Amino acid sequence: MGGMIAAVSSNETYSFSKPNRESITLVAGLGVEGDVHAGKTVKHRSRMERDPSQPNLRQVHLIHQELFDEVRAAGFEVSAGQLGENVTTRGIDLLGLPRGTLLHLGDEAVVEVTGLRNPCAQIDGLRDGLMKQLVGRDADGEVWRRAGIMSVVLTGGVVRPGDPVRVELPEGPHTPLDVV
């Protein structure tokens, strides 16, 4: 099971979107080198306010390129990096992966999937009404989220658009993703 990397993005300052790069370097235990969200402890502002000593389970944010195709069909133009992700993939059902899945990115880097991204209100600042495309409720009232997944870096390495992504599922039973 695998796919490819469509884009990589990072930003050294807090902003919602991240500019695309020719490559990013993942650093074990920290995240994306030079990215504002890199670190052993949580770097997202709302989580830092609650408890700055929490481990950073959101070192690398991944979104599937197919999501952009889906929201475009609903009238929203969004491209890689605009939702704050570091790695945009193609050909992988990221949202269907269980917690603990290992993603081998390029030749060296390995990240472990920790959970779902909880979309924030800033999304509507990018495109009014976009939030409803990324979070909602199903017929049973259960919340669904489509704003990507979060991971931690186990093995560092350089990651570039066009690199392969190999999926290594954990041994069962599998635990579905929850918000981290």
N, C-alpha and C positions, 0 to 999 in steps of 0.2 A: 504494500500500500504506500503510495507516495504521490508527490506532486512537484511543484517548483515554486521558487520565490519570484514573485512578480515585481516587487519593489522593496526597498529598505529606506527607513526614515529615522531621523533623530533630531533632537533640539537641546541645546545647552541651557536654554532659558524656559521658564514656565510660559507656555502658550498652548492653546487647544490643539492646533495642528502642528505637524512636524514636517520640515522640508525633506524631500527625497534626496538620497545620497547615492554615490557610485558604489559605496560599500559601508558597512558598519562593522565594528569589532565588538564581539561579545566577550565579556570577562567573567570567568567562573565566580559565582557567589555575589556578583555585583549587578550585572546587566549590560547595557549598551554603553561602551566607553564614551564619555563626554555627554551623555544624555542626562537631563535634569532628574530623571526618575531612577538612575542607577544608585545602588547602595545596598548594604546588608539590612538596613532597617527601612521601613516604609518612607516613601518620598512624596506620595500624593497628599496634597494640602489637607483635605478633609480628614484623612486618616491620621496625619501627623497631629492635628488638633485633638483628636480623641486619645491617641497613645503613640508618641513618637518612637517608643522602644519596640513596637511590633516588628516581626520579621517582614522583610519585603518579599511578598509572594507575587508581586506585580513588576518584576524586573524587565520583562520583555512582553509587549502587547502584540498579539498577532490577529489579523483579520483576513478573511478569505475574499479574494477579488470578486468572486461570484456575488457577494453581498452588494457591491457597487452596481453590478449589472441589474440586480433585483430592484434596488431603490431607484435606479435610472428609469426602469420601466414604470415606476410609480410617479415619475416626474421630478426626481431629485438628482441633480448632478453632483456626484461626490467622487473624488479620486484618491489614490493611495496617499497616505500620510495625513489627510484632512481630518480623520477621526482620532488622530493622536497615536496611531499604531506605529510600531517599529518595523514589523515585518508583515508584508502583504503576500499571501500565498495564493496559488491557483491549483485546483485539482484535489483538494483535501477537505473533507467535511470536518472542519475544526470543531464546530459546536457539538458534533456527535462523538468526540473523543472522550474516553474516561479520564478521570483524574489519575495522574501518575504516568500518563503516556509520555514517551520520550520522542522528541522530534530532532532528527539529525539534519542540521541545516548546513548545506555545502559539504566541504571536505572534512571539517573538524568539529564545528560547534554542535553542542547537544543541549537542548532545553527540556525541562520537565514541566508538563502542563499542571498548573495548580488550580485553575478554576475559570469562571466566566467573568468578563468585565461587566460591571454594573454601569449602564449608561447614565450620564449626568445631564442636567438641564442645559449645559453649554452646547449640547448637540443642536438644539433649536436655534442657538445663536449663529451656527454655521448655515443652516437652512431651516427656516421656519416650518414646523410640522414634521421634520425629519425624525424626531424622537419617537413618534408613533410607528415609524417603520422599524425601529430597533428594539422596542420593548412594548409589550402588550399582554393581554390575557387570552387564553384559549377558551373554548366552549365550556370547559369545566371550571373556569375561573383561575386556573393556574397561570402564573406569570411566565412568559417566555422572554428571553434576551438574545439578541443577535449582534451585539456590538463587539464580538471577538472574544478571545481567550487570553489568559495571562499565564506566564511561566517564569521559572527561575533558570539561570544558566548553570549547568553542571560542568560543561567543558567549553572553554572559550574558543574563539576562532573568528576569522573574517567571513562575512556573509555578503553576497552580492545578488542582484537581480539575475535570474537565469540559473542560479544554483539549484540543485535538486533538494527535495525534502523527503526524507525517509521516515515513516511512522513505525514506532516500536511500541506495541500495546503492552500494558502491564499484565502480569499473570492474573487470572480471574480470582474471585468475582470482581467485575468492574464497578467502580463507583462513578455515578453520573456527576457531571460538573455542577458546582454551585458557585455563587458569587464569592469572590475573594477581594 
